[in-house]
């Protein structure tokens, strides 16, 4: 009789041990998945910020392109003077030697 009870107790103990191990494993997996989800949400937010910055840059470039397409003489002259360092024929250009 004692042998039968000992096997039943051992079976209950093993079942409880397996159940607890399964619960600990599930809790670990759940916590790990929550961390992964949190990291991915942060990455998504960073990408959304980058996208919004790029959309602003695209809008600026499109406005410049529209100004060039419309043959806006003032815009073309400003770009030629500022970025290409060009001047009109007969115009004197003064250069600051200090660089200020």
C-alpha positions as CSV (number, residue, x, y, z in Angstrom):
1,X,0.0,0.0,0.0
2,X,2.7,2.4,0.9
3,X,4.3,1.9,-2.5
4,X,1.1,2.9,-4.3
5,X,0.8,6.0,-2.2
6,X,4.4,6.9,-2.8
7,X,4.0,6.6,-6.6
8,X,0.9,8.8,-6.4
9,X,2.7,11.4,-4.4
10,X,5.7,11.3,-6.7
11,X,3.3,11.7,-9.7
12,X,1.6,14.7,-8.1
13,X,4.9,16.2,-7.3
14,X,6.2,15.8,-10.9
15,X,2.9,17.2,-12.2
16,X,3.2,20.2,-10.0
17,X,6.9,20.7,-10.9
18,X,6.1,20.4,-14.6
19,X,3.2,22.9,-14.2
20,X,5.3,25.4,-12.3
21,X,8.1,25.0,-14.9
22,X,5.7,25.7,-17.7
23,X,4.3,28.7,-15.9
24,X,7.7,30.2,-15.3
25,X,8.7,29.5,-18.9
26,X,5.4,31.2,-20.1
27,X,6.1,34.2,-17.9
28,X,9.6,34.5,-19.2
29,X,8.4,34.3,-22.8
30,X,5.7,36.9,-22.1
31,X,8.1,39.4,-20.6
32,X,10.5,38.9,-23.4
33,X,7.8,39.5,-26.0
34,X,6.7,42.6,-24.2
35,X,10.3,44.0,-24.3
36,X,10.5,43.2,-28.0
37,X,7.1,44.9,-28.7
38,X,8.3,48.0,-26.8
39,X,11.5,48.2,-28.7
40,X,9.6,47.9,-32.0
41,X,7.2,50.6,-31.0
42,X,10.2,52.9,-30.3
43,X,11.6,52.1,-33.7
44,X,8.3,52.8,-35.4
45,X,8.1,56.2,-33.7
46,X,11.6,57.0,-34.7
47,X,10.9,56.1,-38.3
48,X,7.7,58.2,-38.2
49,X,9.8,61.2,-37.1
50,X,12.3,60.6,-39.9
51,X,9.4,60.3,-42.4
52,X,7.9,63.6,-41.3
53,X,11.3,65.3,-41.6
54,X,11.8,63.9,-45.0
55,X,8.3,65.1,-46.0
56,X,9.2,68.6,-45.0
57,X,12.4,68.4,-47.0
58,X,10.5,67.1,-50.0
59,X,8.1,70.0,-49.7
60,X,11.0,72.5,-49.6
61,X,12.6,70.9,-52.7
62,X,9.3,70.9,-54.6
63,X,8.8,74.6,-53.9
64,X,12.3,75.3,-55.2
65,X,11.6,73.2,-58.2
66,X,8.3,75.0,-58.8
67,X,10.2,78.3,-58.6
68,X,12.7,77.1,-61.1
69,X,10.0,75.8,-63.4
70,X,8.1,79.0,-63.3
71,X,11.2,80.9,-64.6
72,X,11.2,83.1,-61.6
73,X,14.1,85.4,-62.4
74,X,14.6,86.6,-58.9
75,X,14.8,83.1,-57.5
76,X,17.3,82.0,-60.2
77,X,19.4,85.2,-59.6
78,X,19.4,84.6,-55.8
79,X,20.6,80.9,-56.2
80,X,23.2,82.0,-58.7
81,X,24.6,84.6,-56.3
82,X,24.4,82.6,-53.1
83,X,25.3,79.1,-54.1
84,X,27.3,79.5,-57.3
85,X,29.0,82.8,-56.3
86,X,28.2,84.4,-59.6
87,X,27.8,88.1,-60.3
88,X,26.4,90.3,-63.0
89,X,28.6,91.6,-65.8
90,X,30.4,94.7,-64.6
91,X,29.4,94.2,-61.0
92,X,32.0,94.6,-58.3
93,X,32.3,91.8,-55.7
94,X,33.7,92.6,-52.3
95,X,35.2,89.8,-50.3
96,X,35.6,90.0,-46.5
97,X,39.2,89.0,-45.8
98,X,38.4,88.1,-42.2
99,X,35.7,85.6,-43.2
100,X,33.0,87.1,-40.9
